[in-house]
Amino acid sequence: MQIFEALGPFGPVIVLGVLGVVLVVAAAMMIMKAPADPYSKLKTQAAVNTAPKKDALRYGNGKDKLQKYSQFLEPQDEEEYSAVKLRLMQAGYRSKNSVRTYHFAQFALGLGLLAIGALVVVVQSTTQEEVGMQKMLLTGLLPGIVGYMIPKYWVTKRLQKRQEEIENGFPDALDMMLVCVEAGQSLDQAIIRVSEEIAAGFPALAEEFAIVAHEMKAGKDKTSVLKDMSERAGVPDVGSFVTVLVQSQQFGTSIAEALRVYAGEMRDKRVMRAEEKANKLPTKMTLATMMLTVPPLLIILIGPSVWEIYLMLSQGGASVQKY
């Protein structure tokens, strides 16, 4: 009863909320530490032994501390897992544990900030006499929601930055590839040379070309390698480039001619994007120009007149009081 009196009129609600958070955390820890079913272990081991190499990489080698929580941290639906994996790959996170780490970051930040918000609510209820229910809910739940969304926002910004870098460097990479092909190099050699030359200016695009070169050296089908590159990049220009190369290979046309035409289109498209940004600039600067120019101009033009009127009114009031 003393605790309820100290917390104010919303004391029972606060206690129940804190108790609910503690129970949720305790239940999650019990689920994660629960011993695995022997039959499930046999099924998992059989899946590991019969799975292809690319799927076996998901099962780790004993060094990953989050491996035992994989069923809790990873989506069990294959389509959902593939979608998250592809999004992280497009953002530059290629680790086999990227999905697990991503969901762990969401879970940890969400619960951590939720606990901080609950603590702030308890402190406010003890120091203030009346705290509204709406304010308590916002203070307690909003940090947890923000913590859960921070990893998603970070990945989205990284993905956008990486795709913009690929778009900016792709026309130059095509020009360099065209020069290499016309000099007598094969497409594989041209891709290797381009990945080495553009690594300093456009590391994301250089990484994609390097992956393509290594997969071709490993003996993977060239069409599949190029389509995988288009999927990893997530940029329409790269997808169109892959389509051009695949069609050129299927129909037996000259790769150099296809590269020449497509490189010219990419240069024109880059110029059009630059002109579009330049045309948008005056509109974006209008508000800033008005805010930074009009108030000082009004002060300079109208300020002296307003000051003189103020002095005249004050002198007139003083003279009236005198008489």
Buried (B, 14 or more C-beta within 10 A) or exposed (E): EEEEEEBBEBBEBBBEBBEEBEEEEEEBEEEEEEEEEEEEEEEBEEEEEEEEEEEBEBBBEEEBEBBEBBEBBBBEEEEEBEEBBEBBBBBBBEEBBBBBBBBBBBBEBBBEBBBBBBBBBBEBBBEEEEBEEEEBBBBBBEBBBBBBBBBEEEBEEBBEEBBEBBBBBBBBBBBBBBBBBBEEBEBBBBBBBBBEBBBEEBBBBBBBBBBBBEBBEEEEEBEEBBBBBBBBBBBEBBBBBBBBBBEBBEEEEEBBEBBBEBBBBBBEBBEEEEEEEEEEEEEEEEEEEEEEEEEEEEEEEEEEEEEEEEEEEEEEEEEEEEE
